[in-house]
């Protein structure tokens, strides 16, 4: 699908609201769960649940403010050197992000602008103006989707892992725990697909990701591999709490690899280090193309190790804790791990061999908007590629 035909539609606007609802409900179910643990005097669980909520919130606020600041200082986006962006002063932006509502500010501006374009605007735009307006909306949506991806892997994924460990180790699950895990799962799924589609639509030199079967297979690949990895980690954590040390080592290795690739995503060295640490956390659970280069060998190695962990986790638990061999829940989890691994890897091969949008790249020119690249475009171009 040619990039010039891509429009920010009414459906896209409505789906933005769905994403906002999922984000809010996911956080509030986790906070409710933390309160429940506190009332039950489970202070460790309370602390861990809140730590993951705060980690996702803190990192997204930091990057959201930094991107607003970069856009303000960008001579292409702000040629007049105004001290405000989207009608907000730098002081106002700082205050909003300190109170943790930076991401809601982005939702507000995207929905407000999107509503004006898709619901109220008549055909007063020229073709070129319409293209620019819709492209700008997708740029706003992509910034938001990148923040949601951070939040998903810093809050939803570890939260899902934590709650699974608690449930499996105690063989009981409350309604609130079901809700928390369910919304975490849906938030992860939404973040993955939304990020991929928005990123491809906002970069003129990359072909659009087709909807339908390709999106479904991609989602299956990601969800099955991530879920099987989370389940494997949960079994290892049940086996020994020292697994947390091993997970820390995995995160450090992933962060180091990202550092060696010399990513160039942020405008400052401090933020770049934070970005690499966040990517390390993401790579602990799933594979992404960190530098937009050929990663066939890296992906093969990654998913070989992924499969090895998924095979070893249930076997180690069965061998070292024989009493768990008859536990129904653990047998089901083991089946889900193996089934998810197979389905995920099959979906991966189907997607990249048959359904991945190949080609469609062309040299950037002034019409593409890359002749005078904005800070937003540079940011999206250097972000991890799906």
C-alpha positions as semicolon CSV with decimal commas, in nm:
position;residue;x (nm);y (nm);z (nm)
1;X;0,000;0,000;0,000
2;X;0,160;0,330;-0,098
3;X;0,235;0,560;0,184
4;X;0,063;0,847;0,013
5;X;-0,270;0,668;0,045
6;X;-0,244;0,617;0,419
7;X;-0,495;0,816;0,619
8;X;-0,568;0,855;0,986
9;X;-0,923;0,719;0,981
10;X;-1,219;0,733;1,217
11;X;-1,152;0,370;1,308
12;X;-0,793;0,459;1,396
13;X;-0,923;0,741;1,618
14;X;-1,163;0,505;1,796
15;X;-0,889;0,246;1,840
16;X;-0,678;0,512;2,010
17;X;-0,951;0,539;2,273
18;X;-0,948;0,161;2,312
19;X;-0,573;0,173;2,370
20;X;-0,619;0,444;2,632
21;X;-0,884;0,240;2,814
22;X;-0,661;-0,070;2,817
23;X;-0,370;0,135;2,950
24;X;-0,574;0,287;3,233
25;X;-0,750;-0,034;3,335
26;X;-0,424;-0,230;3,328
27;X;-0,261;0,013;3,571
28;X;-0,562;0,041;3,801
29;X;-0,610;-0,336;3,828
30;X;-0,245;-0,363;3,932
31;X;-0,287;-0,087;4,190
32;X;-0,601;-0,258;4,319
33;X;-0,408;-0,583;4,344
34;X;-0,131;-0,409;4,539
35;X;-0,391;-0,278;4,785
36;X;-0,534;-0,629;4,820
37;X;-0,189;-0,770;4,898
38;X;-0,130;-0,492;5,149
39;X;-0,455;-0,574;5,330
40;X;-0,347;-0,938;5,341
41;X;-0,010;-0,827;5,485
42;X;0,176;-0,963;5,183
43;X;0,417;-0,673;5,183
44;X;0,673;-0,822;4,943
45;X;0,407;-0,883;4,679
46;X;0,269;-0,535;4,742
47;X;0,610;-0,379;4,693
48;X;0,693;-0,573;4,377
49;X;0,354;-0,500;4,221
50;X;0,395;-0,128;4,284
51;X;0,759;-0,126;4,172
52;X;0,663;-0,250;3,826
53;X;0,380;0,004;3,800
54;X;0,614;0,286;3,900
55;X;0,897;0,165;3,674
56;X;0,678;0,179;3,365
57;X;0,530;0,511;3,469
58;X;0,865;0,674;3,548
59;X;1,041;0,569;3,228
60;X;0,754;0,673;3,002
61;X;0,737;1,015;3,170
62;X;1,112;1,068;3,127
63;X;1,109;0,984;2,758
64;X;0,784;1,167;2,691
65;X;0,922;1,490;2,836
66;X;1,256;1,446;2,661
67;X;1,080;1,405;2,325
68;X;0,867;1,713;2,385
69;X;1,183;1,905;2,470
70;X;1,363;1,777;2,160
71;X;1,069;1,876;1,941
72;X;1,071;2,225;2,093
73;X;1,441;2,263;2,014
74;X;1,404;2,126;1,661
75;X;1,450;2,408;1,408
76;X;1,246;2,218;1,148
77;X;0,947;2,163;1,373
78;X;0,986;2,493;1,557
79;X;1,154;2,736;1,312
80;X;1,036;3,040;1,506
81;X;1,198;2,917;1,826
82;X;0,876;2,930;2,029
83;X;0,902;2,836;2,395
84;X;0,580;2,637;2,375
85;X;0,482;2,315;2,202
86;X;0,124;2,209;2,144
87;X;0,024;2,517;2,342
88;X;0,221;2,418;2,654
89;X;0,522;2,589;2,808
90;X;0,829;2,394;2,917
91;X;0,738;2,456;3,280
92;X;0,389;2,323;3,221
93;X;0,529;2,014;3,053
94;X;0,765;1,950;3,344
95;X;0,477;1,978;3,591
96;X;0,253;1,743;3,393
97;X;0,526;1,481;3,367
98;X;0,621;1,512;3,733
99;X;0,262;1,425;3,818
100;X;0,277;1,126;3,584
101;X;0,023;1,245;3,328
102;X;0,258;1,309;3,037
103;X;0,126;1,014;2,841
104;X;-0,231;1,131;2,898
105;X;-0,129;1,470;2,760
106;X;-0,016;1,295;2,444
107;X;-0,344;1,104;2,424
108;X;-0,536;1,429;2,466
109;X;-0,353;1,609;2,186
110;X;-0,372;1,312;1,950
111;X;-0,745;1,263;2,009
112;X;-0,813;1,636;1,985
113;X;-0,624;1,678;1,658
114;X;-0,754;1,351;1,522
115;X;-1,114;1,445;1,602
116;X;-1,075;1,773;1,417
117;X;-0,933;1,600;1,110
118;X;-1,148;1,287;1,080
119;X;-1,479;1,399;1,229
120;X;-1,519;1,772;1,161
121;X;-1,291;1,879;0,876
122;X;-1,444;1,917;0,532
123;X;-1,256;1,865;0,205
124;X;-1,081;2,199;0,237
125;X;-0,731;2,051;0,225
126;X;-0,534;2,003;-0,092
127;X;-0,398;1,654;-0,156
128;X;-0,054;1,754;-0,030
129;X;-0,195;1,925;0,280
130;X;-0,411;1,625;0,360
131;X;-0,113;1,397;0,327
132;X;0,093;1,613;0,562
133;X;-0,187;1,641;0,820
134;X;-0,247;1,266;0,830
135;X;0,125;1,195;0,842
136;X;0,163;1,430;1,140
137;X;-0,117;1,247;1,318
138;X;0,061;0,917;1,265
139;X;0,382;1,072;1,397
140;X;0,197;1,167;1,717
141;X;0,049;0,818;1,732
142;X;0,391;0,659;1,681
143;X;0,545;0,857;1,968
144;X;0,260;0,734;2,184
145;X;0,298;0,375;2,064
146;X;0,671;0,378;2,142
147;X;0,596;0,492;2,496
148;X;0,328;0,224;2,525
149;X;0,583;-0,036;2,414
150;X;0,817;0,077;2,692
151;X;0,532;0,061;2,942
152;X;0,425;-0,284;2,825
153;X;0,767;-0,439;2,881
154;X;0,848;-0,251;3,201
155;X;0,508;-0,290;3,367
156;X;0,268;-0,532;3,196
157;X;0,517;-0,810;3,114
158;X;0,692;-0,825;3,455
159;X;0,354;-0,783;3,625
160;X;0,222;-1,083;3,436
161;X;0,532;-1,280;3,536
162;X;0,495;-1,181;3,902
163;X;0,126;-1,269;3,924
164;X;0,184;-1,602;3,749
165;X;0,454;-1,690;4,001
166;X;0,223;-1,603;4,290
167;X;-0,069;-1,800;4,145
168;X;0,134;-2,108;4,050
169;X;0,320;-2,124;4,379
170;X;-0,003;-2,105;4,583
171;X;-0,240;-2,294;4,350
172;X;-0,513;-2,034;4,391
173;X;-0,615;-1,723;4,204
174;X;-0,849;-1,440;4,297
175;X;-1,077;-1,260;4,054
176;X;-0,859;-0,949;4,078
177;X;-0,551;-1,151;3,986
178;X;-0,733;-1,288;3,682
179;X;-0,826;-0,934;3,580
180;X;-0,472;-0,808;3,635
181;X;-0,315;-1,085;3,427
182;X;-0,583;-1,057;3,160
183;X;-0,546;-0,684;3,111
184;X;-0,167;-0,712;3,121
185;X;-0,187;-0,967;2,841
186;X;-0,421;-0,755;2,629
187;X;-0,210;-0,445;2,690
188;X;0,099;-0,629;2,567
189;X;-0,083;-0,750;2,256
190;X;-0,217;-0,404;2,183
191;X;0,120;-0,236;2,233
192;X;0,294;-0,478;1,995
193;X;0,051;-0,442;1,706
194;X;-0,015;-0,071;1,752
195;X;0,356;0,010;1,761
196;X;0,432;-0,193;1,450
197;X;0,151;-0,050;1,243
198;X;0,205;0,311;1,355
199;X;0,579;0,297;1,298
200;X;0,542;0,165;0,946
201;X;0,277;0,422;0,861
202;X;0,482;0,714;0,988
203;X;0,805;0,628;0,804
204;X;0,759;0,712;0,434
205;X;1,040;0,484;0,314
206;X;0,892;0,168;0,471
207;X;0,603;-0,029;0,328
208;X;0,280;-0,037;0,523
209;X;0,209;-0,352;0,725
210;X;-0,095;-0,519;0,567
211;X;-0,388;-0,587;0,796
212;X;-0,561;-0,922;0,822
213;X;-0,353;-1,238;0,801
214;X;-0,003;-1,078;0,823
215;X;-0,100;-0,885;1,136
216;X;-0,261;-1,194;1,290
217;X;0,042;-1,413;1,223
218;X;0,279;-1,146;1,356
219;X;0,070;-1,112;1,671
220;X;0,065;-1,491;1,715
221;X;0,442;-1,504;1,677
222;X;0,501;-1,234;1,937
223;X;0,237;-1,337;2,189
224;X;0,322;-1,708;2,177
225;X;0,697;-1,656;2,214
226;X;0,658;-1,393;2,487
227;X;0,397;-1,595;2,679
228;X;0,602;-1,915;2,665
229;X;0,906;-1,720;2,786
230;X;0,710;-1,567;3,075
231;X;0,575;-1,909;3,174
232;X;0,925;-2,059;3,163
233;X;1,062;-1,781;3,379
234;X;0,777;-1,832;3,626
235;X;0,861;-2,203;3,661
236;X;1,227;-2,122;3,716
237;X;1,135;-1,863;3,979
238;X;0,917;-2,120;4,156
239;X;1,212;-2,358;4,148
240;X;1,447;-2,103;4,305
241;X;1,437;-1,735;4,389
242;X;1,799;-1,720;4,272
243;X;1,653;-1,721;3,922
244;X;1,620;-1,345;3,974
245;X;2,000;-1,330;3,964
246;X;2,002;-1,522;3,635
247;X;1,738;-1,288;3,491
248;X;1,948;-0,990;3,595
249;X;2,246;-1,142;3,414
250;X;2,032;-1,194;3,101
251;X;1,922;-0,830;3,119
252;X;2,282;-0,713;3,160
253;X;2,393;-0,921;2,861
254;X;2,110;-0,784;2,647
255;X;2,188;-0,429;2,757
256;X;2,558;-0,479;2,685
257;X;2,479;-0,614;2,337
258;X;2,259;-0,311;2,272
259;X;2,543;-0,087;2,390
260;X;2,791;-0,259;2,158
261;X;2,556;-0,195;1,867
262;X;2,599;0,177;1,942
263;X;2,237;0,280;1,919
264;X;2,170;0,643;1,836
265;X;1,813;0,697;1,951
266;X;1,836;0,976;2,208
267;X;1,966;1,331;2,195
268;X;2,176;1,294;2,512
269;X;2,419;1,030;2,640
270;X;2,235;0,985;2,968
271;X;1,904;0,915;2,797
272;X;2,078;0,685;2,549
273;X;2,208;0,473;2,836
274;X;1,858;0,456;2,983
275;X;1,719;0,364;2,642
276;X;1,972;0,081;2,608
277;X;1,878;-0,047;2,954
278;X;1,510;-0,047;2,855
279;X;1,587;-0,230;2,531
280;X;1,780;-0,482;2,739
281;X;1,464;-0,543;2,941
282;X;1,262;-0,589;2,621
283;X;1,517;-0,834;2,479
284;X;1,488;-1,038;2,798
285;X;1,142;-1,138;2,677
286;X;1,138;-1,102;2,298
287;X;1,355;-1,017;2,001
288;X;1,357;-0,684;1,821
289;X;1,581;-0,543;1,551
290;X;1,773;-0,291;1,760
291;X;1,958;-0,110;1,481
292;X;1,746;-0,174;1,171
293;X;2,014;-0,402;1,025
294;X;2,011;-0,760;0,897
295;X;1,952;-0,968;1,210
296;X;1,895;-1,315;1,069
297;X;2,190;-1,471;1,256
298;X;2,113;-1,284;1,579
299;X;1,748;-1,390;1,561
300;X;1,839;-1,756;1,504
301;X;2,074;-1,754;1,805
302;X;1,818;-1,572;2,017
303;X;1,535;-1,815;1,947
304;X;1,764;-2,116;1,982
305;X;1,840;-2,001;2,338
306;X;1,472;-1,916;2,381
307;X;1,374;-2,273;2,290
308;X;1,644;-2,415;2,516
309;X;1,509;-2,222;2,816
310;X;1,153;-2,329;2,737
311;X;1,257;-2,695;2,724
312;X;1,477;-2,685;3,033
313;X;1,240;-2,496;3,266
314;X;0,967;-2,765;3,296
315;X;1,227;-3,046;3,296
316;X;1,430;-2,889;3,575
317;X;1,121;-2,832;3,786
318;X;1,009;-3,193;3,734
319;X;1,353;-3,334;3,816
320;X;1,437;-3,116;4,114
321;X;1,086;-3,106;4,258
322;X;0,930;-3,446;4,184
323;X;0,619;-3,360;4,387
324;X;0,519;-3,108;4,120
325;X;0,496;-3,374;3,849
326;X;0,136;-3,449;3,944
327;X;0,027;-3,087;3,993
328;X;-0,241;-3,016;3,733
329;X;-0,161;-2,646;3,702
330;X;0,206;-2,710;3,637
331;X;0,127;-2,978;3,380
332;X;-0,099;-2,731;3,201
333;X;0,172;-2,463;3,214
334;X;0,428;-2,704;3,071
335;X;0,191;-2,786;2,787
336;X;0,135;-2,416;2,721
337;X;0,510;-2,356;2,714
338;X;0,577;-2,627;2,457
339;X;0,267;-2,546;2,252
340;X;0,334;-2,173;2,262
341;X;0,697;-2,222;2,162
342;X;0,608;-2,435;1,861
343;X;0,321;-2,213;1,747
344;X;0,528;-1,899;1,802
345;X;0,827;-2,024;1,603
346;X;0,607;-2,156;1,322
347;X;0,431;-1,818;1,307
348;X;0,770;-1,644;1,304
349;X;0,886;-1,846;1,003
350;X;0,555;-1,802;0,821
351;X;0,560;-1,429;0,878
352;X;0,919;-1,356;0,775
353;X;0,925;-1,603;0,487
354;X;0,585;-1,533;0,333
355;X;0,409;-1,232;0,485
356;X;0,669;-0,974;0,584
357;X;0,637;-0,649;0,382
358;X;0,945;-0,671;0,162
359;X;1,069;-0,403;-0,069
360;X;0,880;-0,082;-0,105
361;X;1,181;0,123;0,002
362;X;1,279;0,420;-0,206
363;X;1,515;0,707;-0,181
364;X;1,402;0,985;0,045
365;X;1,316;1,315;-0,115
366;X;1,158;1,641;-0,014
367;X;0,808;1,508;-0,076
368;X;0,872;1,222;0,164
369;X;0,954;1,467;0,437
370;X;1,298;1,315;0,486
371;X;1,482;1,582;0,296
372;X;1,435;1,802;0,603
373;X;1,419;1,538;0,871
374;X;1,247;1,641;1,191
375;X;1,349;1,525;1,536
376;X;1,036;1,309;1,544
377;X;1,133;1,134;1,220
378;X;1,490;1,080;1,342
379;X;1,352;0,932;1,663
380;X;1,126;0,688;1,481
381;X;1,395;0,591;1,233
382;X;1,638;0,500;1,513
383;X;1,390;0,317;1,734
384;X;1,393;-0,063;1,757
385;X;1,242;-0,218;1,446
386;X;0,978;-0,493;1,471
